[in-house]
């Protein structure tokens, strides 16, 4: 397997890490905060998920 777009991995990881930090802060704001935190996690992990898909599709 050859690494595709290696420069994108640190950016996607940073976005995911920031999403986790923001979700932890949102979680303390009650039920609405928990729902928003879940969406924040989903949206912030998408770039990392797409990068992982690109690693296998490019072969």
KOLPADO-368459 format. One record per residue: residue in three letters; x, y, z of N, C-alpha, C in turn. Coordinates in steps of 0.02 Angstrom, whole numbers, padded with zeros to 5 digits, always signed. Example, Ala and Ser with C-alpha at 12.3 -4.5 7.8 and 13.67 -1.06 7.14 Angstrom:
// residues 2
ALA+00660-00284+00390+00615-00225+00390+00660-00165+00390
SER+00642-00112+00354+00684-00053+00357+00645+00002+00394
***
This chain:
// residues 59
UNK+00042-00059+00000+00000+00000+00000+00044+00062+00000
UNK+00030+00107-00045+00067+00169-00050+00025+00224-00018
UNK+00058+00266+00022+00022+00319+00057+00000+00373+00007
UNK-00064+00388+00008-00092+00440-00036-00105+00502+00006
UNK-00085+00559-00019-00094+00623+00015-00069+00621+00087
UNK-00004+00608+00098+00021+00605+00167+00016+00672+00203
UNK+00014+00727+00167+00009+00793+00198-00060+00804+00229
UNK-00110+00767+00206-00178+00776+00230-00190+00743+00298
UNK-00152+00692+00313-00162+00655+00376-00154+00700+00437
UNK-00101+00742+00443-00097+00785+00503-00155+00835+00507
UNK-00178+00861+00450-00234+00908+00452-00299+00873+00475
UNK-00311+00814+00449-00371+00777+00469-00368+00757+00542
UNK-00309+00738+00565-00301+00719+00636-00311+00779+00681
UNK-00285+00837+00661-00295+00898+00699-00369+00916+00703
UNK-00404+00911+00647-00476+00926+00647-00513+00878+00694
UNK-00496+00814+00693-00528+00765+00737-00513+00781+00810
UNK-00451+00799+00825-00432+00815+00895-00469+00877+00919
UNK-00474+00928+00876-00511+00988+00896-00586+00972+00905
UNK-00612+00927+00865-00681+00907+00873-00693+00871+00939
UNK-00646+00830+00959-00653+00795+01024-00651+00846+01081
UNK-00606+00893+01077-00602+00944+01130-00666+00986+01133
UNK-00692+01006+01075-00754+01045+01074-00813+01004+01099
UNK-00814+00940+01081-00869+00896+01103-00867+00886+01178
UNK-00808+00882+01207-00803+00876+01280-00831+00938+01314
UNK-00819+00996+01285-00845+01058+01314-00921+01063+01305
UNK-00946+01041+01248-01018+01045+01234-01058+00995+01277
UNK-01027+00940+01294-01062+00886+01330-01089+00909+01397
UNK-01057+00958+01427-01078+00981+01494-01137+01028+01493
UNK-01163+01044+01433-01217+01093+01427-01287+01062+01425
UNK-01296+01002+01451-01362+00971+01453-01376+00930+01391
UNK-01440+00915+01382-01461+00870+01327-01445+00899+01258
UNK-01458+00962+01248-01443+00993+01183-01368+00992+01170
UNK-01329+01004+01222-01256+01002+01215-01231+00933+01197
UNK-01262+00882+01225-01242+00813+01208-01256+00797+01136
UNK-01314+00818+01112-01332+00806+01042-01284+00844+00996
UNK-01269+00905+01012-01222+00945+00972-01152+00915+00975
UNK-01133+00888+01032-01068+00857+01038-01063+00795+00994
UNK-01116+00757+00989-01115+00698+00945-01107+00719+00872
UNK-01144+00770+00851-01137+00794+00782-01068+00823+00770
UNK-01040+00857+00820-00973+00884+00813-00922+00828+00801
UNK-00928+00774+00838-00883+00717+00829-00890+00687+00760
UNK-00951+00678+00738-00963+00648+00672-00932+00693+00618
UNK-00946+00757+00620-00921+00802+00568-00845+00811+00570
UNK-00816+00811+00628-00744+00823+00632-00704+00760+00616
UNK-00734+00700+00620-00698+00640+00602-00705+00622+00528
UNK-00750+00657+00492-00759+00642+00421-00695+00651+00379
UNK-00656+00705+00387-00595+00710+00347-00547+00651+00359
UNK-00540+00629+00421-00496+00572+00435-00525+00508+00403
UNK-00590+00500+00407-00622+00442+00376-00613+00442+00300
UNK-00621+00500+00269-00612+00504+00196-00539+00491+00177
UNK-00492+00513+00218-00421+00500+00204-00408+00425+00207
UNK-00437+00390+00256-00428+00318+00261-00459+00282+00200
UNK-00516+00305+00177-00546+00275+00118-00500+00286+00057
UNK-00471+00345+00051-00427+00360-00006-00366+00314-00007
UNK-00344+00290+00049-00286+00246+00051-00300+00179+00017
UNK-00361+00156+00021-00377+00090-00008-00407+00096-00078
UNK-00439+00150-00093-00470+00159-00159-00417+00173-00212
UNK-00362+00204-00194-00311+00225-00242-00274+00167-00273
UNK-00276+00108-00243-00242+00049-00272-00281+00027-00333
***
